[in-house]
Amino acid sequence: MLDQELLDILACPKCKGDLEYDRKNNKLICHHCRLKYDIKDDIPIMIIDEAEAF
């Protein structure tokens, strides 16, 4: 689980928009870009090419 302070400062690397934390799937979601970023070992993987489109 990610710390709320970290979530407050993170932004989508593609559009710089807000991210939503999906606790159930442990992913960060950008609704504007329609991308999901994985979180591994409590570290967000913010690489656009590795994000999952939805």
Rosetta constraint file for C-alpha pairs under 8 A:
AtomPair CA 1 CA 23 HARMONIC 7.22 0.50
AtomPair CA 1 CA 26 HARMONIC 7.36 0.50
AtomPair CA 1 CA 42 HARMONIC 6.26 0.50
AtomPair CA 2 CA 6 HARMONIC 6.98 0.50
AtomPair CA 2 CA 7 HARMONIC 6.93 0.50
AtomPair CA 2 CA 42 HARMONIC 6.11 0.50
AtomPair CA 3 CA 7 HARMONIC 6.44 0.50
AtomPair CA 4 CA 8 HARMONIC 6.14 0.50
AtomPair CA 5 CA 9 HARMONIC 6.77 0.50
AtomPair CA 6 CA 10 HARMONIC 6.26 0.50
AtomPair CA 7 CA 19 HARMONIC 7.69 0.50
AtomPair CA 7 CA 21 HARMONIC 7.60 0.50
AtomPair CA 10 CA 18 HARMONIC 7.41 0.50
AtomPair CA 10 CA 19 HARMONIC 7.04 0.50
AtomPair CA 11 CA 16 HARMONIC 5.07 0.50
AtomPair CA 11 CA 17 HARMONIC 5.41 0.50
AtomPair CA 11 CA 18 HARMONIC 5.24 0.50
AtomPair CA 11 CA 19 HARMONIC 5.91 0.50
AtomPair CA 12 CA 16 HARMONIC 4.60 0.50
AtomPair CA 12 CA 17 HARMONIC 5.24 0.50
AtomPair CA 12 CA 18 HARMONIC 6.34 0.50
AtomPair CA 12 CA 19 HARMONIC 6.25 0.50
AtomPair CA 12 CA 30 HARMONIC 6.38 0.50
AtomPair CA 12 CA 46 HARMONIC 7.62 0.50
AtomPair CA 13 CA 46 HARMONIC 6.62 0.50
AtomPair CA 13 CA 47 HARMONIC 7.52 0.50
AtomPair CA 13 CA 48 HARMONIC 6.95 0.50
AtomPair CA 14 CA 33 HARMONIC 7.54 0.50
AtomPair CA 14 CA 48 HARMONIC 6.72 0.50
AtomPair CA 15 CA 32 HARMONIC 7.78 0.50
AtomPair CA 15 CA 33 HARMONIC 7.07 0.50
AtomPair CA 17 CA 30 HARMONIC 7.16 0.50
AtomPair CA 17 CA 32 HARMONIC 7.37 0.50
AtomPair CA 18 CA 30 HARMONIC 6.64 0.50
AtomPair CA 19 CA 28 HARMONIC 5.97 0.50
AtomPair CA 19 CA 29 HARMONIC 5.32 0.50
AtomPair CA 19 CA 30 HARMONIC 4.99 0.50
AtomPair CA 19 CA 31 HARMONIC 7.61 0.50
AtomPair CA 20 CA 28 HARMONIC 5.58 0.50
AtomPair CA 20 CA 29 HARMONIC 5.02 0.50
AtomPair CA 20 CA 30 HARMONIC 6.59 0.50
AtomPair CA 21 CA 26 HARMONIC 7.20 0.50
AtomPair CA 21 CA 27 HARMONIC 6.06 0.50
AtomPair CA 21 CA 28 HARMONIC 4.72 0.50
AtomPair CA 21 CA 29 HARMONIC 6.34 0.50
AtomPair CA 22 CA 26 HARMONIC 5.47 0.50
AtomPair CA 22 CA 27 HARMONIC 5.19 0.50
AtomPair CA 22 CA 28 HARMONIC 6.03 0.50
AtomPair CA 22 CA 29 HARMONIC 6.97 0.50
AtomPair CA 23 CA 27 HARMONIC 6.96 0.50
AtomPair CA 26 CA 38 HARMONIC 6.93 0.50
AtomPair CA 26 CA 39 HARMONIC 6.05 0.50
AtomPair CA 27 CA 36 HARMONIC 6.15 0.50
AtomPair CA 27 CA 37 HARMONIC 5.46 0.50
AtomPair CA 27 CA 38 HARMONIC 4.84 0.50
AtomPair CA 27 CA 39 HARMONIC 5.61 0.50
AtomPair CA 27 CA 44 HARMONIC 7.99 0.50
AtomPair CA 28 CA 36 HARMONIC 5.60 0.50
AtomPair CA 28 CA 37 HARMONIC 4.99 0.50
AtomPair CA 28 CA 38 HARMONIC 6.60 0.50
AtomPair CA 28 CA 39 HARMONIC 7.37 0.50
AtomPair CA 28 CA 44 HARMONIC 7.62 0.50
AtomPair CA 29 CA 34 HARMONIC 7.31 0.50
AtomPair CA 29 CA 35 HARMONIC 5.91 0.50
AtomPair CA 29 CA 36 HARMONIC 4.54 0.50
AtomPair CA 29 CA 37 HARMONIC 6.34 0.50
AtomPair CA 30 CA 34 HARMONIC 5.56 0.50
AtomPair CA 30 CA 35 HARMONIC 5.35 0.50
AtomPair CA 30 CA 36 HARMONIC 6.44 0.50
AtomPair CA 31 CA 35 HARMONIC 6.87 0.50
AtomPair CA 34 CA 53 HARMONIC 5.80 0.50
AtomPair CA 34 CA 54 HARMONIC 5.54 0.50
AtomPair CA 35 CA 51 HARMONIC 5.93 0.50
AtomPair CA 35 CA 52 HARMONIC 5.46 0.50
AtomPair CA 35 CA 53 HARMONIC 4.56 0.50
AtomPair CA 35 CA 54 HARMONIC 6.08 0.50
AtomPair CA 36 CA 51 HARMONIC 5.47 0.50
AtomPair CA 36 CA 52 HARMONIC 4.96 0.50
AtomPair CA 36 CA 53 HARMONIC 6.27 0.50
AtomPair CA 36 CA 54 HARMONIC 7.26 0.50
AtomPair CA 37 CA 44 HARMONIC 6.98 0.50
AtomPair CA 37 CA 45 HARMONIC 6.04 0.50
AtomPair CA 37 CA 46 HARMONIC 6.11 0.50
AtomPair CA 37 CA 47 HARMONIC 7.69 0.50
AtomPair CA 37 CA 50 HARMONIC 7.50 0.50
AtomPair CA 37 CA 51 HARMONIC 4.89 0.50
AtomPair CA 37 CA 52 HARMONIC 6.53 0.50
AtomPair CA 38 CA 44 HARMONIC 6.12 0.50
AtomPair CA 38 CA 45 HARMONIC 5.49 0.50
AtomPair CA 38 CA 46 HARMONIC 7.71 0.50
AtomPair CA 38 CA 51 HARMONIC 7.07 0.50
AtomPair CA 39 CA 43 HARMONIC 5.31 0.50
AtomPair CA 39 CA 44 HARMONIC 4.29 0.50
AtomPair CA 39 CA 45 HARMONIC 5.74 0.50
AtomPair CA 40 CA 44 HARMONIC 6.46 0.50
AtomPair CA 40 CA 45 HARMONIC 7.14 0.50
AtomPair CA 45 CA 50 HARMONIC 7.87 0.50
AtomPair CA 46 CA 50 HARMONIC 7.88 0.50
AtomPair CA 46 CA 51 HARMONIC 7.49 0.50
AtomPair CA 47 CA 51 HARMONIC 6.43 0.50
